[in-house]
């Protein structure tokens, strides 16, 4: 995966999570949490970051 692809994917996940967190629905908040965890995993895997 190229750095540009990784940046694009993590950006989309982060923006989606931010939008979902504004909802009052607990399912949306849980999905947002899972999306943020995936961003962290991708960054750690491809960039060696936490």
C-alpha positions as CSV (number, residue, x, y, z in Angstrom):
1,X,0.0,0.0,0.0
2,X,1.4,3.4,-1.0
3,X,1.6,6.2,1.6
4,X,-0.9,8.1,-0.5
5,X,-3.4,5.3,-0.3
6,X,-2.9,4.9,3.4
7,X,-3.4,8.6,4.0
8,X,-6.6,8.5,2.0
9,X,-8.0,5.5,3.8
10,X,-7.2,6.8,7.3
11,X,-8.5,10.3,6.4
12,X,-11.8,8.8,5.3
13,X,-12.1,6.6,8.4
14,X,-11.3,9.5,10.6
15,X,-13.8,11.9,9.0
16,X,-16.5,9.2,9.1
17,X,-15.8,8.5,12.8
18,X,-16.0,12.2,13.6
19,X,-19.4,12.5,11.9
20,X,-20.7,9.4,13.7
21,X,-19.6,10.6,17.1
22,X,-22.1,13.5,16.8
23,X,-25.0,11.1,16.8
24,X,-26.9,10.2,20.0
25,X,-27.2,6.6,18.9
26,X,-24.9,4.3,20.9
27,X,-24.4,2.1,17.8
28,X,-23.0,5.0,15.9
29,X,-20.6,5.9,18.8
30,X,-19.4,2.2,18.9
31,X,-18.9,2.2,15.1
32,X,-16.9,5.4,15.4
33,X,-14.7,3.8,18.1
34,X,-14.0,0.8,15.9
35,X,-13.2,3.1,13.0
36,X,-10.7,5.0,15.1
37,X,-9.1,1.7,16.3
38,X,-8.7,0.7,12.6
39,X,-6.9,4.0,11.9
40,X,-4.5,3.3,14.7
41,X,-3.9,-0.2,13.5
42,X,-3.2,0.9,10.0
43,X,-0.9,3.7,11.1
44,X,1.0,1.3,13.4
45,X,1.3,-1.4,10.7
46,X,2.5,0.9,7.9
47,X,4.2,3.8,9.7
48,X,5.4,2.2,12.9
49,X,3.3,4.7,14.8
50,X,1.0,4.2,17.8
